[in-house]
Amino acid sequence: MRADDFLWHLTNLGVGVTVFVATLLYASPGSRSFDVVVFSIDPFYLLTPLSVAYTCWTGIGLWRWYSDTESQ
C-alpha cells in the first residue's frame, strides 16, 4: 500500500467532512443569505448537499483504491 496515495484519498475525504461541519457551525440555515439579481441564496442549502456529495464521492474513491490495493 502506498502511503502517498492513501493520504491523498484521506485528505480529499477530510475536505468534504470539514466543509460540511464548517457549514453547520458557521452558516446555519437562515443565518446568512446573498442577494442575487432576482432572489437570495442561503449558503447552507447550497453547501450542505455539495459537501455531502463530495464526501460520498471521495469515500467511494478511497474504498475502490483500498479494494484494488488489497487484491494485489
N, C-alpha and C positions, 0 to 999 in steps of 0.2 A: 504494500500500500504506500502510495506516495504522499508524504506529508503536505507538500505544497498544494496538491490537488484537493486534499481534504480541507485544508484551511481556506482555500478559495470557495469551496461549496459552503462551508460553515459560516464564512463571513457574509456571503450573499444571503443566507438564511437569517443571519443576525440582523441584517439591514431591514428586512421585511418586518421582523418582530419589533425592532426598535422604532420604526416609523409608526407601527400600529400602537405601541404603548405611548409614544410621544403624542400621537393624535388624541388618544383617550385622556391624557393628562393636561395637555395644553390647548386643545381645540375641541372641547366638549361640545355636544350639539347645542346650537343656539347661542354660543358664546361669541362667535365671530362670524362675519359674513362680508363678502366682497361684492360690491355693486358692479355688475356688467351692464352693458347698454340697456337691456330691457328688463333684466331680472337680477336677483342677488344669489350668490353661491355660498353655501356653508361648506367650508373645507372638510368638516367632519364626514359629511356624506360623500365626498369625493375621495378622500384619503383612506378611509376605512376599508372599502371594498378593494381598492387598488393594493393596499398593503397586505390584505389577507390573500388576495390572488397571487401576489408576488411571493409571499411566504410559501404558499402551497406549491407554486411552480418551482421555486428553488429547492423546496423539500423533496419534491419528486425527482429533481435532477440529482440531489445528493443520494437519494435512495437508489436510483439507477446506476450512478457511478459506484456506489458501495457494492451493489449486487454484481456488477461487472468485474470488480477487482477481486471479489471473493472466489469467483469461478476460475480465475487464472492461476 
